[in-house]
Amino acid sequence: MQERPVGSARRCGDKNRRKEAREGHPSAWTLVSCLMNPKKVENDGTWNCMAHEVFISHSSLDKTVADAVCAALENTAIRCWIAPRDLQPGRSFAGEITRAIQRSKVMVLIFSAHSNTSEQILREVQLAANSHLHIVQFRIEDVLPNEDLEYYLSAPHWLDALTPPLESNLQRLGTSVKALLEMAVEDLAKR
């Protein structure tokens, strides 16, 4: 099997979406995800469950890295929500983002100079903090957070992705996110 380079034509989630479209129903993984976490399911009347565990926050200028992060996590069976892929046509952008963050367990923030100056990213991080999500900062540039973001990001540890290759950093990210998802399940069990 030929290895596909990061940023190639295949987008995250494409494999499952193509299979679901071909078969006319959700994949077994989608159904299992829905059954395991019914709080995070939206049913649009066609059994097309939109369960996810991770919200990926990124500047549109960092879309290539965000798509690589999404693909890497989804290849390890971690379901992600990422704009614009998962935006529902005809619904408000703000509402879609808010619902997606509130239904997540973890936010992965692709942190760069672009995201550092984005008002949209700041709003997403605020929503994640208010929803008590674990925030993983995947730092792709050597930039310190601005004062507004620093308020929310000062406590969590960085995951630096400054040193190539990106693939090894994506593996570390996957391991970190899996551990946080396990912690989130334990936290729910204690409630």
Rosetta blueprint (number, residue, H / E / L):
1 M L
2 Q L
3 E L
4 R L
5 P L
6 V L
7 G L
8 S L
9 A L
10 R L
11 R L
12 C L
13 G L
14 D H
15 K H
16 N H
17 R H
18 R H
19 K H
20 E H
21 A H
22 R H
23 E H
24 G L
25 H L
26 P L
27 S L
28 A H
29 W H
30 T H
31 L H
32 V H
33 S H
34 C H
35 L H
36 M H
37 N L
38 P H
39 K H
40 K H
41 V L
42 E L
43 N L
44 D L
45 G L
46 T L
47 W L
48 N L
49 C L
50 M L
51 A L
52 H L
53 E L
54 V E
55 F E
56 I E
57 S E
58 H L
59 S L
60 S H
61 L H
62 D H
63 K H
64 T H
65 V H
66 A H
67 D H
68 A H
69 V H
70 C H
71 A H
72 A H
73 L H
74 E H
75 N L
76 T L
77 A L
78 I L
79 R L
80 C E
81 W E
82 I E
83 A L
84 P L
85 R L
86 D L
87 L L
88 Q L
89 P L
90 G L
91 R L
92 S L
93 F H
94 A H
95 G H
96 E H
97 I H
98 T H
99 R H
100 A H
101 I H
102 Q H
103 R L
104 S L
105 K L
106 V E
107 M E
108 V E
109 L E
110 I E
111 F E
112 S L
113 A H
114 H H
115 S H
116 N H
117 T L
118 S L
119 E H
120 Q H
121 I H
122 L H
123 R H
124 E H
125 V H
126 Q H
127 L H
128 A H
129 A H
130 N H
131 S L
132 H L
133 L L
134 H E
135 I E
136 V E
137 Q E
138 F E
139 R E
140 I L
141 E L
142 D L
143 V L
144 L L
145 P L
146 N L
147 E H
148 D H
149 L H
150 E H
151 Y H
152 Y H
153 L H
154 S L
155 A L
156 P L
157 H L
158 W E
159 L E
160 D E
161 A L
162 L L
163 T L
164 P L
165 P L
166 L H
167 E H
168 S H
169 N H
170 L H
171 Q H
172 R H
173 L H
174 G H
175 T H
176 S H
177 V H
178 K H
179 A H
180 L H
181 L H
182 E H
183 M H
184 A H
185 V H
186 E H
187 D H
188 L H
189 A H
190 K H
191 R L
